[in-house]
Amino acid sequence: MSATTKKSGIEMEQISIHGGTLTYDDARHRYEWNGVKISLTVSAICSTYYGVPFGVAAGWAAKTIRQKFVESDIPTSWDGPDAKQAWAKEICGEPNRQTRQAASVGTQVHRYIEDMANALKPELSDDKNVAKCQRSLAEWFNENIDEVLHIERRLYSPKWGIAGTVDMVARLRNGRVHVIDWKGVTDLKSSLKPGHVGQLAAYRAMLEEAGEAIQGCTLVRFSRSSGAIDPVSFSDEDYANDLDAFEAALFLARYQPRPQVF
């Protein structure tokens, strides 16, 4: 059961689950369990503790800055040190701008699919690239989903002491109930991110802990530039290993070294 309340003027969603109350503040992306803040979420664990080398993100940022530098007009003179610093800041801020743009595309696509799942008729985005993604995912949705069971469902695990929000739980045309997640990517040819798979396994386990029968997971990746999609599913054969990997990441998230005085 879910209800919306206000606390100190902030709208909070309250969900009765596992004999307690899970509270979610969307503005701060904050979860509480029976009034106590939950320090770890599924998305935080999967985006931080899956051992992606720092060099990968640093290399992408360096490449992005280099491309922005090459494409930019380099001033031949400066009005002062502040102007020079502002120009350098503009160049070096390109990775953050692209990250924010990617997040915006993901938000628009997710909202479109949520509206479809709620039997609404959403309008395509004015942004052509976003509209491509929306069309592709809408086509996949109509071809493969028989019934939507949950959208943006808040979850809590007493066993792990963590919370999260699953994109969708649906019954597919083949009759199987799957956890479904949508992920925008730069290049569909790149390998799957272990953290994306870990999210699915964690959400499945949390739904099962809440008493639901889940038969699999589906990750639908889409190219933010072309709108092409790459849906992949994970069966029971993969589930145990995927869950082991998530629990290892959860262990690392909570691990604190205990040095001894030499």
Beta strands, then each sheet from edge to edge (+ up, - down):
strand 1: 2-7
strand 2: 10-17
strand 3: 20-25
strand 4: 30-33
strand 5: 36-37
strand 6: 145-157
strand 7: 162-172
strand 8: 177-185
strand 9: 216-223
strand 10: 229-234
sheet 1: 1+ 2- 3+ 4- 5+
sheet 2: 6+ 7- 8+ 9+ 10-
end
